[in-house]
């Protein structure tokens, strides 16, 4: 299953990611230094600078990135998973999320049906094995669509009950499911859409193995109020993902003041991964360099 389809970066609606000359010089002066937060690129993001998977990891490390994520890791062969897990460990790169379960059309969590629960639990068992091979501590879960034939309260109860069962499975590998609220525009009809709802669910589940994935791109579209929601839900947030809006590209190409957001997250002592789940605003090596410079500028707080 395709986890995401990034919006094309060639549209006229995208803002240019070019930085002012002074900001560009300051960003490039820090080239190679570790970033203050653990930003996690994905395979293909630096594909013009490095071709093989291992070379892309090495290029990212040399540029200062200390994390990585791969939504499709679960679909790779066990041998490839072990190969990439070792490559990240050897470099000192933290593996971020991979998708453990994400159904965008069926009420897999909300329905309470046994066939859905059996499928979800099987996916969690597979995720445990993937997590062990790649040394991952987080996996993404999208809890399916709404069930319009049931009252909201019953749907919430069904979701919480199934997540508690999932926690028993992933605890074996000390793996944390991070539940991702998705926006109504790109993904209509989904059960989980807001940070507050994710907070309610995680508090009800009551396990360190069930937390929120706060994707700032999705939440800017759904509700905005990014920093106050980070504060209110802080105890239940286990992971962040980044993408500017509109366009879903690197910081500085849209309306989010990522420098302020990153500063706030850093001040709160966040030690986890900031997944770079977005596209490149510009193509080629120059576009990849502009993306890195944009992160350097946003990380300069």
Secondary structure, DSSP 8 states (H G I E B T S, - for coil): --------TTSTTS------HHHHHHHHHTTTS--SSEEEE-TTTTTTT--SHHHHHHHHHHTT--EE--GGGGGS-HHHHHHHHHHHHHHT-EE---EEEE-SSS-TTTS--HHHHHHHHHHHHHHHHHHHHHT-SEEEEE--B--TTS-HHHHHHHHHHHHHHHHHHHGGGT-EEEEE---TTTSTTBS---HHHHHHHHHHHT-TTEEEEEEHHHHHHHT--HHHHHHHTGGGEEEEE---TTTS-STTSSS--HHHHHHHHHHTT--SEEE--S--SS-HHHHHHHHHHHHHHHT--
